[in-house]
């Protein structure tokens, strides 16, 4: 399970909101070393993602669920990048999920993520990255959610 951060690509996502990806689009990057010349679906494990959704709701967190994009260009997203992916229904951007999900599928392990929005690429009022101090309560809550999933998920007891 990945606890990470992401930038919002839809206006309804605000700093501190939680995102649970249903898949991670990607253009290139390290995945070409594993799957050259193919478009391979980078999708999380549905059972593990569902467990994270259920645990979030139990803890009074209503995550936004949807498609994200993984970009390994460190904070290089320009307006054209955002426009292209938003047009395809992507709700946020981060750096690791596509690789994590693809390796999970290729190597046979379950992978899923819980992401916290740190800034917005579509709302100028939230374009600055939130500080660690602002994000701390959200990170603490997300960590508790994932820890409780890890302890109770059926695979944890095999």
C-alpha angles and dihedrals in degrees: 000000000000125000105193148143132255143182118244118244097180124060096234091065112089134185108287096025117132123233126195109194122224089193141344122233119205139179106202139316131109094346090075086072090061101033112022118194096357134106102226121183113249101206131156124234106277095214094051092044090049090051090052090049092050093047091048091053091047087057093049095255117133105201123201109239122206153096119314134184125232114214122181092197099104105238093328096130109134128187092269091054091049094046093049094051097039088054087058093052100261113154103190145004131228138148114245115035098087091054093044094049094044093049089048090055094044097043099036104247129126115250133182138150145218112201131192121211111238100173143349130251091192104040113065091198089064101034095112117085113255115244124250088251092057092045097045098090091048092048091048091052093046092049090052090050093051094043091053090048091049092053096046103033109112092233090060090069099051 
